[in-house]
């Protein structure tokens, strides 16, 4: 494992994200289509306590109110109704 993966550029400190590492028995990599329906995004399924997630900042969207309602409905259905949803203050720049 590269030691670089352990360190985060200080410019991203405010993201307050966690990084997960597997040293043995790495779970299989799965793939999903990105919203552009052309790009594959790799991911690994991981289990953790529902209390580990307390807040989600939703990125900029063309219709943020619809996205927020959908995200809240998804969280409620997945038994994450306790999670705080915050809309991004960053405006969407459509090209």
C-alpha positions, 0 to 999 in steps of 0.5 A: 500500500502506498503511504501517499494514500494515508495522507490528505492534501491540507487544502481538503481539510474542511471535507472532514472525510474518512478513508477506509483501508483493507490490508488483507482480504480486499472486498471485490470492486464493483462498478456503477454508471455515473449520471452521464451514463457513459462513465463507470465508477468503481466502488467497494461495499463496506458495512459500518454502524448507522451512527457513523453517518451523521451529516451529508452535504449534497453537492450542487444540482440543477433542482436542489429542492428535488434532490434534497427531497429525494435524498431525505426519502432515500435516507429514511427508507434505508433507516438513516432518517437521523442523518442531517442533510445540508444543501451545498452553497456552491452554485451549479455551473452547467456548461 
